[in-house]
Amino acid sequence: MSILRIYSESELNPELRKKLQLRESAEDTEALSAVQSIVDDVRKRGIDAVRHYSEKFDGFYPDPALCSDREIQEAEHRLDPEIKKAFNRAADNIRQFHQFQKERLQPASTKVAGAELGFYYTPVENVAVYVPGGKAQYPSSVLMGVIPAVAAGVKNILLLSPADDSGKLSDVVLYCAKMAGANSILKIGGAHGVAAAAAGLYAPPAELIVGPGNRFVTAAKTLLSASGKIRIDQPAGPSEVIVIADETANPAFVASDLLSQAEHGEDSPAILLTTSRQLAEQTSKEIEKGLEERPERRSMKETSIRQHSYAIVFDDLKEAFRFSNEYAPEHLEICTKHPQDDLNRITAAGSVFLGHYAPVALGDYYSGTNHVLPTGGTGRMYSGLGVETYMKRITYQHPTQESLRDAWKPIQIMSKVEGLEHEHGHSVDVRFES
């Protein structure tokens, strides 16, 4: 039996289609309930509450909680030069692409009804970037969160990431944080770390908090955002990929890309949409081969493939792209004969990888696009992290006396309809009363 479930388009009745597109909801009521008391407690008791939850969940409170300059310098000194070189090259690409984005957020103005109307962009002043930590290390996420903030012109950038059991962050995380441009580094994570960032306990109160985390981090961000305390990037869920491929695709390439997504976690969907049953069957065999040849994390990868992943064989690519747009994947690979043309079919996706030499790993680490992307179908309404995430658009109007005079009567009528003529309407009347 094939390790990868393979469906035909003819099997896709509405019930099965809905089931295949269903993912775990970002509305995690259990986590939201658990985190609400933590957020409230941190707001009331401050650092004492943060200390309590650090000791409760992590087993210790890092002292000092903020990294010192000496810690960062020593980390840089210890770090392998080849590691520095790799992350510096990636950082250069990320800076270049995000500066390109910034250059296109230009102010503009026009004339409407005799008045000058316009807009311009200004950065959020205080930002926190969350990076998962503890036993794991994700220095690439440091670059992805901090560099666009610097490009946007953010004044204060706090990096927060939970320390390991020794109370420290890894050398490469500290090096990347400094190299990317973070102003301060907090060795505390979790819901209590997010609440501390919003409350301004270790740095200026964050007005925007970005970056992926576990379900409790996501819940804290969601609650704080809903209360109007902060803005967030987007809700985070399990990582996911769709590969759309025709007969020109290499099954070994496709299988490796599906497995690389499965490496994220047991609940990560890795999906193949193709017009070739032969490709689907060969890809399944290549997945089995890959699990044998690269057995690290095999149980996790196999669970992802068997329980959350599948292939669908469509009669034509048009229907494959329609399914993908409904799904709105975090990562979308287009492995077809004419990928650049097929890009025009995409209406919902976090980031798109075109051609047979564009694995998701390229964007995850090196190309310069961002790997903090919408998951769980939120690509239908959210974009991935970019310079504009850290910016605010401000509009303005500069009317003349005559343009306001032309608007006078319509404003009188409209304000009266809404019952606001006594002050709204009068604010125009008073300017023309002799």
Secondary structure, 3 states (H helix, E strand, C coil): CCCCEEEEHHHCCHHHHHHHHCCCCCCCHHHHHHHHHHHHHHHHHCHHHHHHHHHHHHCCCCCCCECCHHHHHHHHHHCCHHHHHHHHHHHHHHHHHHHHHHHCCCCEEEEECCEEEEEEEEECCEEEEECCCCCCCCHHHHHHHHHHHHHHCCCEEEEECCCCCCCCCCHHHHHHHHHHCCCEEECCCHHHHHHHHHHCCCCCCCCEEECCCCHHHHHHHHHHHHCCCCEECCCCCCCCEEEEECCCCCHHHHHHHHHHHHCCCCCCCEEEEECCHHHHHHHHHHHHHHHHHCCCCHHHHHHHHHHHCEEEECCCHHHHHHHHHHHCCCEEEEECCCHHHHHHHCCCCCEEEECCCCCHHHHHHCCCCCCCCCCCCHHHCCCCCCHHHHEEEEEEEECCHHHHHHHHHHHHHHHHHCCCHHHHHHHHHCCCCC
